[in-house]
C-alpha cells in the first residue's frame, strides 16, 4: 500500500473545496498549491513533535481577522479575535510554542497569506466549544466560522482539513479518508433507522393527547437524525473512556434470543422487561409530541417540524428532554466499561450488558474492510491483526447475519461490523464521519 503525505492531502483538498457546504455563502479563495503544501506540511511536521514532553493538538485557520465576524453576529455568540501587535512567522518553531497555549476545543491560530510577506501568524481566534457537537453529537448550534481553510492537528501524522465547520478530509495512518466512506450515510443503515422511524411514527399517531388536531407534522427525516446524534454521543463517549467496548444491536424480535440460554452470547446482566429499558423510545416520543405541539401552535397543522426546529426551539421542556436523551447515551456508553458487550435492539431498547460471545473467529479467517458506505468496494483483511474482542464480534456477525455491532478499541479506533455481500464486513468510523 502506498502511503499518503501532505502533498496528497492538498490534492484532495483542492478537489473537495467547492463541493457541498453549509448554506450558500461564498468560499474564501485558496492560495496557490505551493502555499497550501507549505501550510499543510508545516502542520504535519509539528504533529510529530513534542513540547516539553507534551503531544500537540491545535487548530489553525487561513483567514484575515475581519473575516471572522462578517455577519456581525459572531461576538454575541462568543466568537472573537485577539490580534498580535506584530505578526509572527509561520513555521514549525512558532506552532510548537503556540500550540500548547491554545485550547483545541475553544481556540484557533489565525494565519494569513500575502505575496509580499508569505504565511504569517496574525493572532488567535476564540470559537468556543460548541463546534464539537458536530463530532460528539447533540442539538446545540455551533458558533459559525467563515468558509475558510482550517487545519486541525489531532495527533502524530493526523490532520483534518476543513472549510469553516465542514470537515473535508483526514490524513491518518498514511491514508486519506473523506466523508464518502461514511457508513452512517449508507442506504442499509438508513433502512435500519427507517424501521425504527416507522414504529415511532405509528406510536406518535396513536397519541390521543388533547389538542392533537393542532399539532404539526413530524418530518420523516427527524427521527433518523436524532438517532444518529445519539449514536455519535455514545461512540464519542466510548472513545474518550480509554477502555474500549462493544455494542451489539439485534433486529426487533430477535432480541428474544438472548434473554434465554443460547449458543451465541452469554448475557451476565439482563434488565427486566418493565418498560424502563425502553427509555430512549419514551424520550423520543415525548420530543416528537413537544415538537409537534409547539410548531403546530407557531406554524399550523400542515407544517413539517424537523431537525432545524428542534435545534432552534428554546423551550425548557425540549431542553430537559434533550438533556435526558444524551445522559442516557452516556449511560449506555459507560456500561461498555464492564467486560463484555452491551446488547440492544435496533431501536436501542437496552436488553443488558456484560455479554460474552461464545466463540471467536479463527485466526486464519478473514473479513472485508469496506471502502465505501455500501461496501461495493472493499479490501479483504486477515483477522490476525485484531484482538479477541474484534474476533468475537466478527464470529457473532458470521453466525447471526442480521446483527449489527459497534466496537471501540482501547486506542479509540471504532468499527461498525455486520454481514454484507456474503461476508463479515466492517467499516472504520472516525470523527470525520460525524461532521
NORQUI-V402355 format. One line per field, one symbol per residue. ss: DSSP state (@ for helix, = for strand, . for the rest). psi: psi as a letter, one per 30 degrees, with the letter a starting at -180 (. if undefined). Layout:
BEGIN
ss = ???
psi = ???
END
This chain:
BEGIN
ss = .....@@@@@@@@@@@................@@@@@@@@@@@@@@@..==..==..=====..@@@.......@@@..==========..@@@@@@@@.......========...=========...@@@@@@@............=======..======..=======..====@@@.@@@.@@@@@@@@@@@@@@@@@@@......@@@..==..@@@@@@@@@@@@@@@@@@@@@...======...@@@@@@.....======.....@@@@@@@@@@@@@@@@@@@@@@@@....==.@@@@@@...@@@@@@@@@@@@@@@@@@@@.....=====....========........=====.......=====@@@..@@@@@@@@@@@@....=====.....=======..=======.@@@@.
psi = kklkaeeeeeeeeeffegkbljaglkkkkkaleeeeeeeeeeeeeefglkjhgklkklklkjlleffehefgfeefggjlljkkekllkjleeeeeeeeffkjeffllkkklkleefakljfakkjflgfffffefklgkkkkkllilkkkkjfajgjkkkljbfjkelkjkgglkklffgjffgleeeeeeeeeeeeeeeeeeefjhlkgeffkllkkffeeeeeeeeeeeeeeeeeeffgelakkkkklkefffegglklgekjjejkkkigeffheeeeeeeeeeeeeeeeeeeeflffkjkaeeeeefkhkeeeeeeeeeefeeeeeeeffffkkllkkllfghkjealhjjkilkkkeflllkjkglegheklkkkkffflaeeeeeeeeefeejffkkkkkklfggkkkkklkkhgkkklkkjlffff.
END
